[in-house]
Amino acid sequence: MNTTSLDQIKDRYYGEVGTPERNQLERDLESLRIGVKIRAAREKQAMTQAELAERVEKKRSFISKVENDGGNITLKTLYDIVERGLGGKLKIEVQL
């Protein structure tokens, strides 16, 4: 049986790393990861979206949008959610 890795599938359908289509895919996936991590942290603390929203002075629907599509969020808002809302620390890494 031949198995295909996720990277091979992404190469085939979106191009190799460095192409505009692949770079956009990777950014979109990273945005989704951010939302998933925020949701997991909130659920670990047994907190509702409404409770988190109240802590960061946002609407519950905004928290839902962040959790389902972490894209298009400002750094200030991300810091507010993680630090004020969840009581965590945000670490941002730049890779070159």
C-alpha distances in whole Angstrom, upper triangle without the diagonal:
4,6,10,13,16,18,16,16,20,20,19,21,24,24,24,27,30,30,32,30,27,30,31,28,28,32,31,28,31,33,31,31,34,35,33,34,38,37,35,39,41,39,39,43,43,45,45,44,48,49,47,48,52,52,51,53,50,50,47,45,45,43,41,40,39,37,35,35,37,37,41,43,45,45,48,47,44,46,48,45,44,47,50,48,45,47,45,44,43,41,40,38,39,36,37
4,7,10,13,15,12,13,17,17,16,18,21,21,21,23,26,26,29,26,24,27,28,25,25,29,28,26,28,31,29,29,32,33,31,33,36,35,34,37,40,38,38,42,43,44,44,43,47,48,46,47,50,50,49,51,48,48,45,44,43,41,39,38,37,35,33,33,34,35,38,40,43,43,46,45,41,44,46,43,42,45,48,46,44,46,43,42,40,39,38,36,36,33,34
4,7,10,12,10,11,14,15,14,16,19,19,19,20,24,24,26,24,21,24,25,22,22,26,25,22,25,27,25,25,29,29,27,29,32,32,30,33,36,35,35,38,39,40,40,39,43,44,42,43,47,46,45,47,45,44,42,40,40,38,36,35,34,32,30,30,31,31,35,37,39,39,42,41,38,40,42,40,38,42,44,42,40,42,39,39,37,35,34,32,32,30,31
4,7,8,6,7,10,11,11,13,15,15,15,17,21,21,23,20,18,20,22,18,18,22,22,19,22,24,23,22,26,27,25,27,30,30,29,32,34,33,34,37,38,39,39,38,41,42,40,41,45,44,43,45,42,42,40,38,37,36,34,32,31,29,28,27,28,28,32,34,36,36,39,38,35,38,40,37,36,39,42,40,38,40,37,37,34,33,31,30,29,27,28
4,5,5,6,9,10,11,13,14,14,13,15,18,19,21,19,16,18,19,16,16,19,19,16,18,21,20,19,23,24,22,24,27,27,26,29,31,31,31,34,35,36,36,35,39,40,37,38,42,41,40,42,40,40,37,36,35,33,31,30,29,27,25,25,25,26,29,31,33,33,36,35,32,34,37,34,33,36,39,37,35,37,34,33,31,29,28,26,26,23,24
4,5,5,6,9,10,11,11,12,12,13,16,17,18,16,13,15,16,13,12,16,15,13,15,18,16,16,20,21,19,21,24,24,24,26,29,28,29,32,33,33,33,32,36,37,34,35,39,38,36,39,36,36,34,32,31,29,28,26,25,23,22,21,22,22,25,27,29,29,33,32,29,31,33,31,30,33,36,34,32,34,31,31,28,27,25,23,23,21,23
4,5,5,6,9,10,10,10,9,9,13,14,16,14,11,13,15,12,11,15,15,13,15,18,17,17,20,22,21,22,25,26,25,28,30,30,31,34,35,35,35,34,37,38,35,36,40,39,37,39,37,37,35,34,32,31,29,28,26,25,23,22,22,22,25,27,29,29,32,32,28,31,34,31,30,33,36,35,33,35,32,31,28,26,24,22,21,19,20
4,5,5,6,9,10,9,9,11,14,14,17,15,12,15,17,14,14,18,18,16,18,21,20,20,24,25,24,25,29,29,29,31,34,33,34,37,38,38,38,37,40,41,38,39,43,42,40,43,40,40,38,36,35,34,32,30,29,28,26,25,25,25,28,30,32,32,36,35,32,34,37,35,34,37,40,38,37,38,35,34,32,30,28,26,25,22,23
4,5,5,6,8,9,10,12,15,15,16,13,11,14,15,12,13,17,16,14,17,20,19,19,23,24,22,24,27,27,27,30,32,32,33,36,37,37,36,35,38,40,37,37,41,41,39,41,38,38,36,34,33,32,30,28,27,26,24,22,23,23,26,28,31,31,35,34,31,34,36,34,33,36,39,37,36,38,35,34,31,30,28,26,26,24,24
4,5,5,5,7,7,9,12,11,13,10,7,11,12,9,9,13,13,12,14,17,16,17,20,21,21,23,25,26,26,29,31,31,32,35,36,35,35,33,36,38,35,35,39,39,36,38,36,35,34,32,30,29,28,26,25,24,22,20,21,20,23,25,28,28,32,31,28,31,33,31,31,34,36,35,34,36,33,32,29,27,25,23,23,21,21
4,6,6,4,5,7,10,10,12,10,8,11,13,11,11,15,16,15,17,20,20,20,23,25,24,26,29,29,29,32,34,34,35,38,39,39,38,36,40,41,38,38,42,42,39,41,39,39,37,35,33,33,31,29,28,27,25,23,24,23,25,28,30,30,34,33,31,33,36,34,33,36,39,38,37,38,36,34,31,29,27,25,23,21,21
4,6,6,8,11,13,12,14,11,10,14,15,13,14,18,17,17,20,22,21,22,25,27,26,28,31,31,31,34,36,36,37,40,41,41,40,38,41,43,40,40,44,44,41,43,40,40,39,36,35,34,32,30,29,29,26,25,26,25,27,30,32,33,36,36,33,36,38,36,36,39,42,40,39,41,38,37,34,32,30,28,27,25,24
4,6,9,12,14,12,12,9,9,12,13,10,13,16,15,15,18,20,19,21,24,24,24,26,29,29,30,32,34,34,36,38,39,39,38,35,39,40,38,38,41,41,39,41,38,37,36,33,32,32,30,27,27,26,24,22,23,22,25,27,30,31,34,33,31,34,36,34,34,38,40,38,37,40,37,36,33,32,29,28,27,25,25
4,7,9,10,8,9,6,5,9,9,7,10,13,12,13,16,17,17,19,21,23,23,25,27,28,29,31,33,33,35,37,38,37,36,34,37,39,36,36,39,39,37,38,35,35,34,32,30,30,28,26,25,25,22,20,21,19,22,25,27,28,31,31,28,31,34,32,32,35,37,36,35,37,35,34,30,29,26,25,23,21,21
4,7,8,6,8,7,6,9,11,10,11,14,15,15,17,19,20,21,24,25,25,27,29,30,31,33,35,36,37,39,41,40,39,37,40,42,38,38,42,42,39,41,38,38,37,35,33,33,31,29,28,28,25,23,24,22,24,27,29,29,33,32,30,33,36,34,34,37,39,38,37,39,36,35,31,30,27,25,23,21,20
4,6,6,9,9,6,9,12,11,11,14,16,15,17,20,20,21,23,25,25,27,29,30,31,33,35,36,36,39,40,40,40,37,41,42,39,39,42,42,39,41,39,39,38,36,34,33,32,30,28,28,26,24,24,22,25,27,29,29,32,32,30,32,35,34,33,36,39,38,37,38,35,33,30,28,25,23,21,18,17
4,6,9,9,6,7,10,10,9,12,14,14,14,17,19,19,21,23,23,24,27,28,29,30,33,34,34,37,38,38,38,35,39,40,36,36,40,39,36,39,36,37,36,34,32,31,31,28,26,26,25,22,22,20,22,24,26,25,29,29,27,29,32,31,30,33,36,35,34,35,32,30,27,25,22,19,17,14,14
4,6,8,7,6,10,11,10,12,15,15,16,18,20,20,22,24,25,26,28,30,30,32,34,35,36,38,40,39,39,36,39,40,37,37,40,39,36,38,36,37,37,35,32,32,31,28,27,27,26,23,22,20,22,24,25,25,28,29,27,29,32,31,30,33,36,35,35,36,33,31,27,25,21,19,16,14,13
4,6,5,6,9,10,11,12,14,15,17,18,20,21,23,25,26,27,29,31,31,33,35,36,37,39,41,40,39,37,40,41,38,37,41,40,37,39,36,37,36,34,32,32,31,28,27,27,26,23,22,20,22,24,25,26,30,30,28,30,33,32,32,35,37,37,36,38,35,33,29,27,24,22,19,17,16
4,6,5,6,9,10,11,12,14,15,17,19,20,21,23,25,26,27,29,30,32,33,35,36,38,39,38,37,35,37,39,35,35,38,38,35,36,33,34,34,31,29,29,29,25,24,25,24,20,20,17,19,21,23,24,27,27,26,28,31,30,30,33,35,35,34,36,34,32,28,26,23,22,19,18,17
4,6,5,6,9,10,11,12,14,15,17,19,20,22,23,25,26,27,29,31,32,33,35,37,38,37,36,33,36,37,34,34,37,37,34,36,33,33,32,30,28,28,27,24,23,24,22,19,19,17,18,21,23,24,28,27,26,29,31,30,30,33,35,34,34,36,33,32,28,27,24,23,21,19,19
4,5,5,6,9,10,10,12,14,15,16,19,20,21,22,25,26,27,29,30,31,33,35,36,35,35,32,35,37,33,33,37,36,34,35,33,33,32,30,28,28,27,24,23,23,21,18,18,16,19,21,23,24,27,27,25,28,30,29,28,32,34,33,32,34,31,30,26,25,22,20,19,17,17
4,5,5,6,9,10,11,12,14,15,17,19,20,21,23,25,26,27,29,30,31,34,35,34,33,31,34,35,31,31,35,34,31,33,31,31,31,29,26,26,25,23,21,22,20,17,17,14,16,19,20,20,24,24,22,25,27,26,26,29,31,31,30,32,29,27,24,22,19,17,15,14,14
4,5,5,6,9,10,11,12,14,16,17,19,20,22,23,24,26,27,29,30,32,33,32,31,28,31,33,29,29,32,32,29,31,28,28,28,26,23,23,23,19,18,19,18,14,14,12,13,16,18,19,23,22,20,23,26,25,25,28,30,29,29,31,28,27,23,22,19,18,17,16,17
4,5,5,6,9,10,11,12,14,16,17,18,20,21,23,24,26,27,28,31,32,31,30,27,30,32,29,29,32,32,29,31,28,28,27,25,23,23,22,19,18,18,16,13,14,12,15,17,20,20,24,23,21,24,26,25,25,28,30,29,28,30,28,27,23,22,20,19,18,17,18
4,5,5,6,9,10,10,12,15,15,16,19,20,21,23,24,26,27,29,30,29,29,27,30,31,28,28,31,31,28,30,28,28,27,25,23,22,22,19,17,17,16,14,13,12,15,17,18,19,22,22,19,22,25,23,22,26,28,27,26,28,25,24,20,19,16,15,15,14,15
4,5,5,6,9,10,11,13,14,15,17,19,20,21,23,25,26,28,29,28,27,25,28,29,25,25,29,28,25,27,25,25,25,23,20,20,20,17,15,16,15,12,10,9,11,13,15,15,19,18,16,19,22,20,20,23,25,25,24,26,23,22,18,17,15,14,13,13,15
4,5,5,6,9,10,11,13,14,16,17,19,20,22,23,24,26,27,26,25,23,25,27,24,23,27,27,24,26,23,23,22,20,18,18,17,14,13,13,12,9,9,7,10,12,15,16,20,18,16,20,22,20,20,23,25,24,23,26,24,23,19,19,17,17,17,17,19
4,5,5,6,9,10,11,12,14,15,16,18,20,21,22,25,26,25,24,22,25,27,23,24,27,27,25,27,24,24,23,21,19,18,17,15,13,13,12,9,9,9,13,14,17,17,21,19,17,20,22,20,19,23,25,24,23,25,22,22,19,18,16,16,16,16,18
4,5,5,6,9,10,11,12,14,15,17,18,20,21,23,24,24,23,21,24,25,22,22,26,25,23,25,23,23,22,21,19,17,17,15,12,12,12,10,8,8,12,12,15,14,18,17,14,17,19,17,16,20,22,21,20,22,19,18,15,14,12,13,13,14,16
4,5,5,7,9,10,11,13,14,16,17,19,20,22,23,22,21,18,21,22,19,19,23,22,20,22,19,20,19,17,15,14,14,11,9,9,9,6,5,5,8,9,12,12,16,14,12,15,17,15,15,18,20,19,18,21,19,18,15,15,13,14,15,16,19
4,5,5,6,9,10,11,12,14,15,17,18,20,21,20,19,17,20,22,19,19,23,22,20,22,20,20,18,17,15,13,12,11,9,8,7,5,5,7,11,12,15,15,18,16,13,17,18,16,16,19,21,19,18,21,19,19,16,17,16,17,18,19,21
4,5,5,6,9,10,10,12,14,15,16,19,20,19,19,17,21,22,18,19,23,22,20,23,21,21,19,19,17,15,14,13,11,9,9,9,7,10,13,13,16,15,18,16,13,16,18,15,14,18,20,18,17,19,17,17,14,14,14,14,16,17,20
4,5,5,6,9,10,11,12,14,15,17,19,17,18,15,19,19,16,17,20,19,17,20,18,18,17,17,14,12,12,12,8,8,9,8,6,8,11,10,12,12,14,13,9,12,14,11,11,14,16,15,14,16,14,14,11,12,11,13,15,17,20
4,5,5,6,9,10,11,12,14,16,17,15,15,12,16,17,14,14,18,17,16,18,16,16,14,13,12,9,9,8,6,4,6,6,4,8,11,10,13,13,15,13,10,13,14,11,11,15,16,14,13,16,15,16,13,15,15,17,19,20,24
4,5,5,6,9,10,10,12,14,15,15,15,13,17,17,15,16,20,19,18,21,18,18,16,16,14,12,11,11,9,6,7,9,8,12,15,14,17,17,18,16,13,16,17,13,13,16,18,16,14,17,15,16,15,16,16,18,20,21,25
4,5,5,6,9,10,10,13,14,14,15,14,17,17,14,16,19,18,17,20,18,19,17,17,16,12,13,13,10,8,10,11,10,13,16,14,16,15,17,15,12,13,15,11,10,14,16,14,11,14,12,13,11,13,14,16,18,20,23
4,5,5,6,9,10,11,12,11,12,10,14,13,10,12,15,14,13,16,15,15,14,14,13,9,10,11,8,6,10,11,9,12,15,12,14,14,15,12,9,11,12,8,7,11,13,10,9,12,10,12,11,13,14,17,20,22,25
4,5,5,6,8,10,10,10,10,9,12,13,10,12,15,15,15,17,15,15,13,13,13,9,9,11,9,6,9,11,10,14,16,15,17,17,18,15,13,15,14,11,11,14,15,12,10,14,13,15,15,17,18,20,23,25,28
4,5,5,6,9,10,10,11,11,15,15,13,15,18,17,17,20,19,19,16,17,16,13,13,14,12,9,12,14,13,17,19,18,20,19,20,18,15,16,16,13,12,15,16,13,11,14,13,15,15,17,18,20,23,25,28
4,6,5,6,9,9,11,11,14,13,11,14,16,14,15,18,17,18,16,17,16,13,14,16,13,11,14,16,14,18,20,17,19,18,18,16,13,14,14,10,9,11,13,10,7,10,9,11,12,14,17,19,22,24,28
4,5,5,6,5,7,8,11,9,8,11,13,12,13,16,15,15,13,15,14,10,11,14,12,10,13,15,14,18,20,17,19,18,18,15,13,14,13,10,9,12,12,9,7,10,11,14,14,17,19,22,25,27,31
4,5,5,6,7,9,12,11,10,13,16,15,16,19,18,17,14,16,16,13,13,16,14,11,14,17,16,20,22,20,22,22,22,19,17,18,17,14,13,15,16,12,10,13,14,17,17,20,22,24,28,29,33
4,5,8,10,12,15,13,12,16,18,16,18,21,20,20,18,20,19,16,16,19,17,14,17,19,18,22,24,22,24,23,23,20,18,18,18,15,13,15,16,13,10,12,12,15,17,19,21,24,27,29,33
4,5,9,11,13,11,10,14,15,14,16,18,19,19,17,19,19,15,16,19,17,15,18,21,19,23,25,22,23,22,22,19,18,17,16,13,12,13,14,11,8,10,11,15,17,19,22,25,28,30,34
4,7,10,12,10,10,14,15,14,17,19,19,18,15,18,19,15,15,19,18,15,18,21,20,24,26,23,25,25,24,21,20,20,18,15,15,16,16,13,11,13,15,18,20,23,25,28,31,33,37
4,7,8,6,7,10,11,11,13,15,15,15,12,15,15,12,13,16,15,13,16,19,18,22,23,21,22,22,21,18,17,18,16,13,13,14,13,10,9,12,14,17,19,22,24,27,30,32,36
4,5,5,6,9,10,11,13,14,13,12,9,12,13,10,10,14,14,12,15,17,17,21,22,20,22,22,21,18,17,18,16,13,14,16,15,11,11,15,16,20,20,24,25,28,31,33,37
4,5,5,6,9,10,11,12,10,9,6,8,9,6,7,10,10,9,12,14,14,18,18,16,19,19,19,15,15,16,14,11,13,15,14,10,11,15,16,19,19,22,24,27,29,32,35
4,5,5,6,9,10,10,9,7,5,8,10,8,9,13,13,13,15,17,17,20,20,18,20,21,19,16,16,18,15,12,15,17,14,11,13,16,18,21,21,25,26,29,32,34,38
4,5,5,6,9,10,10,10,8,12,12,10,12,15,15,14,17,19,18,21,22,19,20,21,19,16,16,17,14,11,13,14,12,9,10,13,16,19,20,23,25,28,31,34,37
4,5,5,7,9,8,9,8,11,10,8,10,13,12,12,15,17,15,18,19,16,17,17,15,12,12,13,10,8,10,11,9,6,7,11,13,15,16,20,21,25,27,30,34
4,5,5,6,5,5,5,8,8,6,9,11,11,12,15,16,15,17,17,14,15,16,15,11,12,13,10,8,12,13,10,8,10,13,15,18,18,21,22,26,28,31,34
4,5,5,6,7,8,11,11,10,13,15,15,16,18,20,19,21,20,17,18,19,16,13,15,15,11,10,13,14,10,8,11,14,16,19,19,23,25,28,31,34,37
4,6,8,10,11,14,13,11,14,16,15,16,19,20,18,21,20,17,17,17,14,12,13,12,9,8,11,10,7,5,9,10,13,16,16,20,22,26,28,32,35
4,6,9,10,13,11,10,13,14,13,14,18,18,16,18,17,14,13,13,11,8,10,10,6,6,9,9,7,6,9,11,13,15,15,19,20,24,26,29,32
4,7,9,12,10,10,14,15,14,16,19,19,18,19,18,15,15,15,13,10,13,13,9,10,13,13,10,9,13,15,17,19,19,22,23,27,29,32,35
4,7,8,7,7,11,11,11,13,16,16,15,16,15,12,13,15,13,9,12,13,10,10,13,14,12,10,14,16,18,19,19,22,23,26,28,31,34
4,5,5,7,9,10,11,13,15,15,15,17,16,14,16,18,16,12,14,16,13,12,16,17,15,13,16,19,20,22,21,25,25,28,30,33,36
4,5,5,6,9,10,11,12,14,14,17,17,15,17,19,18,14,15,17,14,12,15,17,15,12,15,18,19,22,21,24,25,28,30,33,36
4,5,5,6,9,10,10,12,13,15,15,14,16,19,18,14,15,18,16,14,17,19,18,15,17,21,22,23,22,25,25,28,30,32,35
4,5,5,6,9,10,10,10,12,11,10,13,15,14,11,12,15,13,11,14,17,16,13,15,19,19,21,19,22,22,25,27,29,32
4,5,5,6,9,10,9,12,12,11,13,15,14,10,11,13,12,9,12,14,14,11,12,16,16,18,17,20,20,23,25,28,31
4,5,5,6,8,9,12,13,12,15,17,17,14,14,17,15,12,15,18,17,14,15,19,19,21,19,22,22,25,27,29,32
4,5,5,6,7,9,10,10,13,16,16,13,13,16,15,13,15,19,18,16,17,20,20,21,19,22,21,24,25,27,29
4,6,5,4,7,8,7,11,12,13,10,9,13,13,10,12,15,16,13,14,17,17,18,16,18,17,20,22,24,26
4,6,6,9,12,11,14,15,16,13,11,14,14,11,12,16,16,14,13,17,16,18,16,18,18,20,22,24,27
4,6,9,12,12,16,17,19,16,14,18,18,15,16,20,20,17,17,21,20,21,19,21,20,22,24,25,28
4,5,8,9,13,15,17,14,13,17,17,14,16,19,20,18,18,21,20,21,18,19,18,20,21,23,25
4,7,7,10,11,14,11,9,13,14,12,13,16,18,16,16,19,17,17,15,16,15,17,18,20,22
4,6,9,11,14,12,11,14,16,14,15,18,20,18,19,21,20,19,16,17,15,17,17,19,21
4,7,10,12,10,10,14,15,14,16,19,19,19,20,22,21,20,17,18,16,18,18,20,22
4,7,8,7,7,10,11,11,12,15,16,15,16,19,18,17,14,16,14,17,17,20,22
4,5,5,6,9,10,11,12,14,15,15,17,18,17,16,13,15,13,16,16,20,22
4,5,5,6,8,10,10,12,13,14,15,16,15,13,10,11,10,13,14,17,20
4,5,5,6,9,10,10,11,12,14,15,14,13,11,13,12,16,17,21,23
4,5,5,6,9,10,10,10,12,14,14,13,11,14,14,17,19,22,25
4,5,5,6,8,10,10,11,12,11,11,8,11,11,14,16,19,22
4,6,5,6,8,9,10,10,9,8,6,9,10,14,16,20,23
4,6,5,5,6,9,9,10,10,9,13,14,18,20,24,27
4,6,6,5,6,8,9,10,9,13,14,18,20,23,27
4,6,6,5,6,5,6,6,10,12,15,19,21,25
4,6,6,5,5,6,7,11,13,17,20,23,26
4,6,5,8,9,11,14,17,20,23,26,30
4,6,8,11,12,15,18,21,24,27,30
4,5,9,10,14,16,20,23,26,29
4,7,10,13,16,20,23,26,29
4,7,10,13,16,20,22,26
4,6,10,13,16,19,23
4,6,10,13,16,20
4,7,10,13,16
4,7,10,13
4,6,10
4,7
4
